[in-house]
Amino acid sequence: MTLIQDIEKEQVQREPFAFNVGDTVRVDVKITEGERERIHAFAGIVIARKGSGIREMFTVRRIVAGEGVERTFPMHSPAVVGVTVQSPGSVRRAKLYYLRKRVGKATRVKTKRATQAKGDA
């Protein structure tokens, strides 16, 4: 067995975060400044997920002062404390790189509607 396969067995035991491309999420990241640690939140739209297993990564994009900011996070990093879905998105693509060219309201993603069961009225 290779070293990566050994690490995958240990690391993947942690429950992966449940979110999809197009969701608006808040990623809580542990930041160490000298001897102090704090949690920093980065909120935005998930524009990509790539890789599998221990190598899985996801990219979150947000607009700050009119400028687009993207951060790529490893899914199984100990620095990523949590991922909270603020609103689920309804998209038809696996990668939303086209949002990089859009400005203002054009960057919005439709929200996923809650489906109603047949028996409910």
C-alpha positions as CSV (number, residue, x, y, z in Angstrom):
1,M,0.0,0.0,0.0
2,T,1.2,3.5,-0.8
3,L,1.6,6.2,1.8
4,I,-1.3,8.2,0.3
5,Q,-3.6,5.1,0.7
6,D,-2.6,4.7,4.3
7,I,-3.3,8.4,5.0
8,E,-6.7,8.2,3.2
9,K,-7.8,5.3,5.4
10,E,-7.1,7.4,8.5
11,Q,-8.3,10.8,7.3
12,V,-11.5,9.9,5.4
13,Q,-13.0,8.4,8.6
14,R,-14.0,12.0,9.4
15,E,-17.5,12.7,8.1
16,P,-17.2,14.9,5.0
17,F,-19.1,18.2,4.8
18,A,-22.5,18.0,3.0
19,F,-22.7,20.7,0.3
20,N,-22.7,21.0,-3.4
21,V,-21.5,23.3,-6.2
22,G,-23.7,26.4,-6.3
23,D,-24.5,26.5,-2.5
24,T,-23.7,29.6,-0.5
25,V,-21.6,28.4,2.4
26,R,-19.7,29.8,5.3
27,V,-16.3,28.1,5.8
28,D,-14.8,28.3,9.3
29,V,-11.0,28.2,9.1
30,K,-8.6,27.9,12.1
31,I,-5.9,30.5,11.9
32,T,-2.8,30.5,14.1
33,E,-1.2,33.9,14.8
34,G,1.9,33.4,16.9
35,E,0.7,31.4,19.9
36,R,-3.0,32.4,19.5
37,E,-5.6,30.5,17.5
38,R,-8.8,31.9,16.2
39,I,-11.6,30.9,13.8
40,H,-12.0,33.0,10.7
41,A,-15.2,32.7,8.6
42,F,-15.1,32.9,4.8
43,A,-18.5,33.1,3.1
44,G,-19.3,32.8,-0.6
45,I,-20.5,30.6,-3.4
46,V,-18.9,27.2,-4.0
47,I,-17.8,27.3,-7.7
48,A,-15.9,24.0,-7.9
49,R,-15.2,20.7,-6.2
50,K,-12.4,18.6,-7.6
51,G,-10.4,15.5,-6.6
52,S,-11.5,12.6,-4.6
53,G,-10.7,11.0,-1.3
54,I,-8.0,12.7,0.7
55,R,-7.1,15.0,-2.3
56,E,-10.6,16.5,-2.6
57,M,-10.7,20.4,-2.7
58,F,-13.4,23.0,-3.1
59,T,-13.2,26.6,-4.2
60,V,-15.3,29.4,-2.7
61,R,-15.8,32.8,-4.4
62,R,-17.1,36.0,-2.9
63,I,-17.0,39.7,-3.8
64,V,-15.2,42.1,-1.5
65,A,-15.2,45.8,-2.3
66,G,-16.1,45.1,-5.9
67,E,-13.2,42.7,-6.4
68,G,-13.7,38.9,-6.7
69,V,-11.9,36.8,-4.1
70,E,-11.5,33.0,-4.4
71,R,-10.1,30.6,-1.8
72,T,-9.4,26.9,-2.4
73,F,-9.7,24.7,0.7
74,P,-8.7,21.0,1.1
75,M,-11.8,19.1,2.2
76,H,-10.0,17.0,4.9
77,S,-7.7,19.7,6.2
78,P,-7.6,20.0,10.0
79,A,-7.6,23.8,9.5
80,V,-11.1,23.7,8.1
81,V,-13.2,23.5,11.2
82,G,-16.6,23.5,9.6
83,V,-18.7,24.3,6.5
84,T,-22.2,25.6,7.0
85,V,-24.7,25.8,4.1
86,Q,-26.4,29.2,4.2
87,S,-28.6,28.6,1.1
88,P,-28.6,25.7,-1.3
89,G,-28.2,26.6,-4.9
90,S,-29.8,25.1,-8.0
91,V,-27.3,24.8,-10.9
92,R,-26.8,22.6,-13.9
93,R,-23.0,22.6,-14.0
94,A,-20.2,21.0,-12.0
95,K,-18.0,24.1,-12.3
96,L,-19.3,27.7,-12.1
97,Y,-16.2,29.4,-13.5
98,Y,-18.5,31.6,-15.7
99,L,-19.3,33.6,-12.5
100,R,-15.9,35.1,-12.7
101,K,-16.9,37.2,-15.7
102,R,-20.2,38.4,-14.2
103,V,-20.8,41.5,-12.2
104,G,-23.5,42.6,-9.8
105,K,-26.9,40.8,-9.9
106,A,-25.7,38.5,-12.7
107,T,-23.6,36.6,-10.1
108,R,-26.7,35.3,-8.3
109,V,-27.5,31.6,-8.3
110,K,-31.1,30.4,-8.1
111,T,-31.9,28.9,-4.7
112,K,-33.1,25.3,-4.5
113,R,-36.8,25.0,-3.6
114,A,-37.9,22.6,-0.9
115,T,-39.8,19.8,-2.6
116,Q,-43.2,18.9,-1.3
117,A,-44.3,15.3,-0.8
118,K,-47.4,14.1,-2.8
119,G,-49.4,13.4,0.3
120,D,-48.9,17.0,1.7
121,A,-51.3,19.7,0.8
